[in-house]
Amino acid sequence: MGFAKSLSPEMTDYVATRWYRPPELLVGAKYGTPIDVWAVGCIMAELSDTNPLFPGNDEIDQLFQIMKCLGDLPDNIQACFQANPAYRNLSLPKIGKI
């Protein structure tokens, strides 16, 4: 038996580095395994290119960086953005399909 023990069965929704956060986490969705998959993809892209894939200055700029590369956010993420009180007076630009 080792010294490791579970600290908490619940995971927090806070990811320290903004550049590796997926759109759903930026707009207020809960943390889950797909968040880690997104982060690994961003890290792998950075390792291959030596530059961050989505180097946003804040949460809104981070969303815009992602949208410039991948196009408009899916409807469910846009709805989460609109429901988030932190983004009450903001709207997302229409990028279209890339």
TORMIMI-945454 format. One record per residue: residue number from 1; residue in one letter; x, y, z of N, C-alpha, C in turn. Coordinates in steps of 0.1 Angstrom, whole numbers, plus 2048, in hexadecimal, padded with zeros to 3 digits. Layout:
<pts>
(pt NUM,A,(X,Y,Z),(X,Y,Z),(X,Y,Z))
...
</pts>
This chain:
<pts>
(pt 1,M,(808,7F4,800),(800,800,800),(809,80C,800))
(pt 2,G,(806,816,7F7),(80E,822,7F6),(809,82D,7FE))
(pt 3,F,(80F,839,7FC),(80B,845,804),(801,84D,7FD))
(pt 4,A,(7FE,84A,7F0),(7F4,852,7E9),(7E6,850,7EE))
(pt 5,K,(7DF,85B,7EE),(7D1,85B,7F2),(7C9,865,7EA))
(pt 6,S,(7BC,862,7E8),(7B4,86B,7E1),(7B1,877,7E9))
(pt 7,L,(7B3,883,7E3),(7B0,88F,7EA),(7A1,893,7E9))
(pt 8,S,(79C,891,7DE),(78E,895,7DC),(789,88E,7CF))
(pt 9,P,(77D,889,7D0),(777,882,7C4),(772,88C,7BA))
(pt 10,E,(771,899,7BE),(76C,8A3,7B4),(778,8AA,7AF))
(pt 11,M,(777,8AD,7A2),(781,8B5,79B),(77D,8C4,79A))
(pt 12,T,(786,8CD,79B),(783,8DB,799),(782,8DE,78B))
(pt 13,D,(77C,8E9,787),(77B,8EE,77A),(786,8F8,776))
(pt 14,Y,(78F,8FA,77F),(79A,904,77D),(7A6,8FD,777))
(pt 15,V,(7AA,902,76B),(7B6,8FD,765),(7BF,909,764))
(pt 16,A,(7CB,907,76A),(7D4,913,76C),(7D8,91A,75F))
(pt 17,T,(7DB,914,755),(7E0,91B,749),(7D5,91D,73F))
(pt 18,R,(7D1,929,73C),(7C6,92C,733),(7C8,927,725))
(pt 19,W,(7D4,926,720),(7D6,922,712),(7D2,914,710))
(pt 20,Y,(7D1,90C,71A),(7CD,8FE,718),(7BF,8FB,71C))
(pt 21,R,(7B7,905,71E),(7A9,903,722),(7A0,902,715))
(pt 22,P,(797,8F8,715),(78E,8F7,709),(783,901,70B))
(pt 23,P,(77C,904,700),(771,90E,700),(767,90C,70A))
(pt 24,E,(762,8FF,70C),(758,8FD,716),(75C,901,724))
(pt 25,L,(768,8FF,728),(76D,903,735),(76E,912,736))
(pt 26,L,(772,918,72B),(773,927,72B),(765,92E,72D))
(pt 27,V,(75B,927,728),(74D,92E,729),(746,929,736))
(pt 28,G,(74C,920,73E),(745,91D,74B),(740,90F,74C))
(pt 29,A,(743,906,743),(73F,8F8,745),(748,8F1,74F))
(pt 30,K,(743,8E6,754),(74A,8DE,75E),(756,8D6,758))
(pt 31,Y,(75F,8D3,761),(76B,8CC,75D),(768,8BD,75B))
(pt 32,G,(76F,8B7,751),(76D,8A9,74E),(779,8A4,746))
(pt 33,T,(77A,898,743),(785,892,73C),(788,898,72F))
(pt 34,P,(77E,89C,727),(781,8A2,71A),(78A,8AF,71B))
(pt 35,I,(789,8B6,727),(791,8C1,72A),(7A0,8BE,729))
(pt 36,D,(7A3,8B2,72F),(7B1,8AE,72F),(7B6,8AA,721))
(pt 37,V,(7AD,8A4,719),(7B0,8A0,70B),(7B3,8AD,703))
(pt 38,W,(7AB,8B7,704),(7AE,8C4,6FE),(7BB,8CA,701))
(pt 39,A,(7BE,8CA,70E),(7CB,8CF,713),(7D7,8C7,70E))
(pt 40,V,(7D6,8BA,70D),(7E1,8B2,708),(7E3,8B6,6F9))
(pt 41,G,(7D8,8B7,6F1),(7D9,8BB,6E3),(7E0,8C9,6E2))
(pt 42,C,(7DC,8D2,6EA),(7E3,8DF,6EA),(7F2,8DE,6ED))
(pt 43,I,(7F5,8D6,6F6),(803,8D4,6FA),(80B,8CE,6EF))
(pt 44,M,(805,8C3,6E9),(80C,8BC,6DE),(80E,8C6,6D2))
(pt 45,A,(804,8CE,6CF),(806,8D8,6C4),(811,8E2,6C8))
(pt 46,E,(812,8E6,6D4),(81C,8EF,6D9),(82A,8E9,6D8))
(pt 47,L,(82B,8DC,6DC),(838,8D5,6DB),(83C,8D3,6CD))
(pt 48,S,(833,8D1,6C3),(837,8CF,6B5),(83B,8DC,6AE))
(pt 49,D,(834,8E7,6B3),(836,8F4,6AC),(83F,8FE,6B4))
(pt 50,T,(841,8FB,6C1),(848,903,6CA),(841,911,6CD))
(pt 51,N,(835,912,6C9),(82C,91E,6CC),(81F,919,6D2))
(pt 52,P,(819,921,6DB),(80C,91D,6E0),(802,91D,6D5))
(pt 53,L,(7F8,914,6D5),(7EE,913,6CB),(7E4,91E,6CC))
(pt 54,F,(7DF,921,6D8),(7D5,92B,6DB),(7DA,934,6E6))
(pt 55,P,(7E3,93E,6E3),(7E8,947,6EE),(7DF,953,6F1))
(pt 56,G,(7D4,950,6F8),(7CB,95B,6FB),(7D0,964,707))
(pt 57,N,(7CC,971,706),(7D0,97A,711),(7C6,979,71D))
(pt 58,D,(7BA,975,71A),(7B0,974,725),(7A6,96A,720))
(pt 59,E,(79B,967,727),(792,95D,723),(78B,960,716))
(pt 60,I,(787,96C,714),(780,970,707),(78A,96F,6FB))
(pt 61,D,(796,974,6FD),(7A0,972,6F3),(7A3,964,6F0))
(pt 62,Q,(7A3,95C,6FA),(7A6,94D,6F9),(79B,947,6F0))
(pt 63,L,(78F,94A,6F3),(784,945,6EA),(785,94A,6DC))
(pt 64,F,(789,957,6DA),(78B,95C,6CD),(796,955,6C5))
(pt 65,Q,(7A1,952,6CC),(7AD,94B,6C6),(7A8,93D,6C2))
(pt 66,I,(7A0,936,6CA),(79B,929,6C6),(792,92A,6BA))
(pt 67,M,(789,934,6BA),(77F,936,6B0),(786,939,6A2))
(pt 68,K,(791,941,6A3),(798,945,696),(79D,938,690))
(pt 69,C,(7A1,92E,698),(7A7,922,692),(79C,918,68F))
(pt 70,L,(792,916,697),(788,90B,695),(77A,90F,691))
(pt 71,G,(778,91C,690),(76B,921,68C),(762,924,698))
(pt 72,D,(755,926,695),(74B,929,69F),(74A,91E,6AA))
(pt 73,L,(747,922,6B6),(745,918,6C0),(738,911,6BE))
(pt 74,P,(738,904,6C3),(72B,8FD,6C2),(720,904,6CA))
(pt 75,D,(714,901,6C6),(708,907,6CC),(708,906,6DB))
(pt 76,N,(70B,8FA,6E0),(70A,8F7,6EE),(715,900,6F6))
(pt 77,I,(720,902,6F0),(72A,90B,6F7),(726,919,6F6))
(pt 78,Q,(720,91D,6EA),(71B,92B,6E9),(710,92E,6F3))
(pt 79,A,(708,924,6F5),(6FD,926,6FF),(703,927,70D))
(pt 80,C,(70D,91F,710),(714,920,71E),(71A,92E,71F))
(pt 81,F,(720,933,714),(726,941,715),(71B,94B,718))
(pt 82,Q,(710,94A,711),(705,954,713),(6FF,953,721))
(pt 83,A,(6FF,947,727),(6F9,946,734),(703,94A,73F))
(pt 84,N,(710,94B,73C),(71A,94F,746),(719,95E,74A))
(pt 85,P,(716,961,756),(715,96F,75A),(722,977,758))
(pt 86,A,(72D,971,758),(73A,978,756),(73B,97E,747))
(pt 87,Y,(733,978,73E),(733,97D,730),(726,984,72C))
(pt 88,R,(71F,989,736),(711,98E,734),(710,998,729))
(pt 89,N,(719,9A2,728),(718,9AC,71E),(721,9AA,712))
(pt 90,L,(726,99E,710),(72F,99A,705),(728,991,6FB))
(pt 91,S,(72D,991,6EF),(728,988,6E5),(734,982,6DD))
(pt 92,L,(732,976,6D8),(73D,970,6D1),(73C,974,6C2))
(pt 93,P,(748,976,6BB),(747,979,6AD),(743,96D,6A5))
(pt 94,K,(73E,970,699),(73A,965,690),(746,963,687))
(pt 95,I,(74C,957,687),(758,954,680),(754,94C,673))
(pt 96,G,(74A,943,675),(746,93A,66A),(74E,92E,66A))
(pt 97,K,(74C,925,661),(753,919,660),(761,91B,65A))
(pt 98,I,(76B,915,660),(778,916,65B),(77C,90A,652))
</pts>
